[in-house]
Amino acid sequence: MDFKTPLARRGFLATALGGAACAAIPARAASDAVATPPSVISQPPRQWGAAAGPAYFPDPDVIALDPSFSGLTYFAAPIRRIYDKGDWVEGPAWSSEGRYLVFSDVVQSKALRYIWETGEVTQFRPDSYAANGNCFDFQGRLITCEGFFRRVVRFEHDGSVTTLADKFEGKGLNSPNDVVPHPDGSVWFTDPGYGTNISEGHADEPGGPTNPDGRIRWKIGRELIGDIGGVRRQQDHVFRLAPDGTLKAVLLEKDVTCPNGLAFSPDFKKLYIASTPAGPGQKKGGDQAIHVFDVQGDSLTNGRIFADMRFHGAQMNPDGFRADVFGNLWCGVTGPLGLCGVFVFSPQGVLLGRIRLPQGCSNLTFAGPKRDHLVMCAGSALYMLQVGVQGAASS
């Protein structure tokens, strides 16, 4: 680019925000006879729900950066908002047996369910205890990360609840965040400190990093049933829970600081982990990159940067992600409006395309009977997009 030559507003946005940005700006000149579709970056902004009007095909906020991205999308599918009554939605997980999507509203402490046939969102549990990540294991059982009790639990087929992990080496966990199953029966999860505050769990006991002077009344706000779990923020970890219940730290804070989202490759030979900004009571955060490790049995080796998440001069923040059947990584990202949403990377780390959303995307999953609908958690809302590929999933 010749920086000495002034750029028109349309030209600047097309350069800064990606190939479809120019078409997303509403026409101003009387001679411009072709209507331009609304976008999350246009003025007036794109509308959702009943006010959205007719859909434009292809959707202007589904942007190909590599020709191969067209094979992963469906040209006649618009991004749709399917829920908008949350505070901070997270942890989407699809049940193929029940044909519903479970997701969490962390701040409202709700476990919710989107029913595929009707599009209704109903209460799944009366109190989720500030749950965040969810997944279904290879037996169809729901596994949930509970921020308030700082533990990982499993809901059995008979309706009972099993606590899978709440302590490591005699100390309570921080706030399990995201969780994925492995076909060998193990469960892998991240344990940063994002739930060690009032909004997303509970603060530490007096003297802990998130309650150093003891002014926060850390025990109030939920009906406590048994042990509250962790009471003081510990080091960040990534854990593997073996089928026999053995909990092993496969990564320490020095390996990946503030570990957040995680996902296996379809062949389970690689594990991707997002490193995110500093959590409560923590002075230094992560590098905001996606890391990848080789899976060797119950250990991780050969750690390296998969994507540094720098895009158009901005440091984007990766959060939750999932792989499709071809090994492409669909990653929820937060950052500036016009850049935030979903980034899609090839197995080699090439950015193939992106999906713009009006809010940063905290997590996502593939849903639907064919597993070809991408459901994205973004702030207070759920968005859905039919794609041209299927997600790699356990259930």
N, C-alpha and C positions, 0 to 999 in steps of 0.2 A: 504494500500500500504506500502511495506517495502522501506522506503526512503534510506536505506543503500545499496540497490541493484541498480546498474546502470541500467537505462532504455535505450533501443534502441530508435532511433528517431521515428520509427513507433509506438512503444509501448507508448511512451510519448504522442504523438498526439492523439492516441486512448483514453488515459485516460483523457487528458486535454480538448479535443474538442468534445467528444461524440462518440457513437458507430460506426458511419460510417466513422470517420476520417481516420482510418487505411487503408481502401480500397481506400481512395481518393488520397493517395500518389503514384505517378507513380512508376512502377516497375523499379528496378535498376539491379537486379541480372539476369544473363543470364538464370538461371534455372527457373526463374519465367515466366512461359509460358502463364499465364492468364492475359490479358490486364486489367488494372484498369481504371475505368472511371475518367474523369477530374472532378475537384471540384474547388470551389472558393478558397480553401487553397492549391491547388497543384501547383507544378512547373514543366512545364509551366502551367500557370493558365487556368482555363476553358474559352473557347471562346463562344461568343454569336452571334446571327444573322446568316448571310450566312456562317461565318467561324466556326460555332459550330460543324458541322459534324453530324453524326448519334446520335440519343438520346440513352442514357442508361436507362434501366428499372430494378429496380426502380431507380429514380434519387438519386445520392449519396449525394445530399445536402438537401434531405428531410429525416430527422432523427427521428426515433421513440425512445423515452425514456421510454415509457410505452406501453405494448402490445395493449392497447385500441386505440392507435393512428392509427393503421393500418385500423381501421374502419372509420376513418375520412379522409383518403387519397385515391387516386386512383393509383394503382401500375404502370400503364402504361402511366403516365403523367409526362413529363419533365417540369422543370421551363423554361419558355421562356421569353426573353426580347422583348417587343412589341413597345418600344419607347426609344430613347436615345439622344434626342436633347434638353433636359431641363437644367436648372441650379439647381433649388431646387423644385421638384414637390411634391404636397401635395393635400389633400382634395378630394380623389376620391369618386364619388357618382354615382350610377347606376340608369338610368331612364328606368323602365320597359315599359313605353309607347313608348318612342322614340328608345329603344334598342341601347342606347349609354351610354358611361361613360364620365362624366364631371370631369375634374381635373384642378388644378391650378399649374402654375409655378410662385411661389411667387416673386422670384428675377426679372424675366423678365416681371412680371406683365401681364401675359397672362392667359386667360381662354381657355382651350383646350377641345377637344371632341374626344374620341376614338369610331369609328363606328363599331359595332359588325360584320355586314355582310361583310365588306370589309377590316377591320383592319387598315383603314386610321386614321390618327390623323389630325384634321382640327382645324382652329381657331373657337372658340365658341363666344368670344367677343373680340373686338379690344384692349380693355384695361380693365383688371380686377381690377384695383386700388389695386394692391398687395393683391389680395384675397388669403385666406388660406383655411379654412374648407368649405365644401359644404355638403348639404343633400337635399333629396326630402321629402316633408311632405306627409301626408296621402291623400292629394288631388293632388299629383303629381307636386307641385310647387317647384321650386328650391330656396333654402335658402343659402345665401353665406355670409361669414365673410370677409369684406373688410378691409385690414390692413391700407391702406392709409387714408381712411376716418374714420377709427376706428368705424365701425358700422356693423350692421347685416341688410341685405336687403333680400327682397323676390321678385322673378320675377313672376308676375301674368300671368294667361293664356292669357290675351289679349295683353301681351307684355309690360305692364307698370311695374314700379319698385316701391315697397313700402319699406320705411325705417322702420324696426321693432324696432330697438334700436340703439341709438347713445349717450345717456346720462343716468346717474344714479344719482339721488339726485342733479340735476343741474350741474353735472360735466361730462365732456366727458369721454368716455370709453378709455381703453388702446389700445388693438388690439385684438378684438374677434378672437379666434383661431380655435376651433372646435365646431360643432353644431349638435344636434340630435333632432328629433321631438318626441312628445308623442301623443298617440291616443286621449287624452283629448283636443287636439288642442294647447297645450302649446309647446314652443320651449325652449330648455335648451342649454346654451353655456358657454364656458370658456373664461376668459378675462385676460390672462397674459400680459406681456409687451414685447413680442418678436418682435412685429412690431413697437416698438417705437425707431426705428433706421433708417438709410438711406437705408439700403439694402432691408428691408422687409416692409416698410411703410414710415414714416417720423419721424424725431427726434422731441423732445419737443420744445416748444417755449423757448426763452432765459430764463434761470433760472430753467428750469425743470431738472429732474434727468438725462436725456440723452443729455442735452445741457446746462450744468451749467454755462458756461462762454459766451454763446450766439454766438459762432463762427460759428456754423452750420446754414446755410441759409435754414431753415426748411420748408419754403413755396414753394421752387422751385422743379421742377421735374415732375409735373403733371399739366394738365389743370384743374384748380379748378372750380368746379361747385357748387355754393352755399357754405354752411357752411363746413369747413374742418373737423369738428368733434372735437375729443379730442385734446388738445394741451399740456397737462401736464400729465405725468404718475401718475396714481392713485394706490390705493391698488388693489391687485389681488382679483378677485371674480369668483364664479360660479353663473350664473344667470338662473332664470326661467322667461320666458316671457309668461304671461297668454294670453288666447285668447282675452281678452278685452284690451290688451296692457299694463297691469300692469307689471312692471319689479321688481322682487324681488331677492335680493342676498341670495341664499340658502347656500352659504359657503363664508367665509371671508378668508383673507390671513393667519390668524392664524390657520385656519382649514386645509387648503391645500395650501401650497406655490407653486407658479408657476404651476397652474393647466393647463393641456394641453389637451390630448385626453380624450374623455368621450364616454360612451356607456351604454345603458340600457341592462339589461337581457331580454330574450324573453318575460317574463311575466310582464315586466316593474316594478317589485317590488324592483329591485336593480339598482343602478347607479355606474358604475366604473369610476374612474378618475385617470389620470396619473399625478404625481408630478415630475417636471423636473428641470434641473439646473437653476442657476440664469440668469435672463434676463437682457437686457440693463438697466443701471442705478440702478441695484439692487445688494446689497452686499451679501445677503444670498439667496441661491436657495432652491429648494425643496429637499425632501429626496430620490428622484428617485425611489419611490415605486408606486405600484398600490393600490389605496385606494378604498374601496367599502362602500356604504351607503345604508340603507333601505329607500325606497321612501314612504313617508306618505303624500299623497295629494300633496300640494305645498311645502313640506319641506323634508329635509333629516335628518335621525337619525341613531344612532348606527354606527358611523364611525369606521372603522378598517382597518388594513393592509391586503390586499388580497394577494400580492406577494411583497417580498422585492427586487426582481430583482438582487440578488446576484447569480452569476453563475460561477462555476469553478474559484473562487477567484477574479472575476471581478465584479465591480458594473455596471450593464447594465442600460441603460436609456430607459424607456418606452415612447412611443409617442402616436400614434393613434391606436385604436383597434375597433373591431366589434365582436359581439357574433354570434354563429351559432344557429340553431333551437334547439339544445340540451342544450344550455347554456354554451358551451365551449367558452373561450375568446381567440381570435386570435389577438396577440399584436405585433405591429411593435416595434423593439428595435434597438438602436444604441449602438456601443461598438467596441471592437477589431475585426479585420477580423478573420473569423472562428467562432466567437460567435454571431455576429450581424445578423439581419434578422428578423425572426418572431418566437415568442414563443407562444405555444398553451397550455392554462391552462384549466383544468376541472373546473366545477362550485365550487368545493371545494378548488381550488387553487393549485392543483397538476400539475406540468409541465409534459405534455404528450408527447410533441415532439417539433421539431423546424425546421425551414427552413433557411438554410444558404444563404445569398446574398452577393455579392461583395461590397455592400455599406449598411450603416445603413438604416433601413426602417422607414420612418417618418409617414406613414399612410397606410391604406389598406381598402378594402371593398370586398364584394361578388358581383359578376357581372354575366352577361350572362342570357339568357332566363330562365334557371333553377336555377339561383343564386348559381351555383356550381363551379364558377371560382374565385379564389382569385386573386385580382389585388393589387399589392404592389408598393407603391411609395418609391423609394430608390435613394436619391441624384438626379442625372440627368436623371434617367431612370424609366420606368414602367416595372414590371415583372408580369407574369401571370402563375398561376398553377391551373389546374383542380383538384378539391378535391372530396372527397366522401361524402360530407355533404352540406347542403344548409345554406346560411346566413339568419339570422332573419332580416327582413328589412321592411321598411314602404311602399315601392312602388315596 
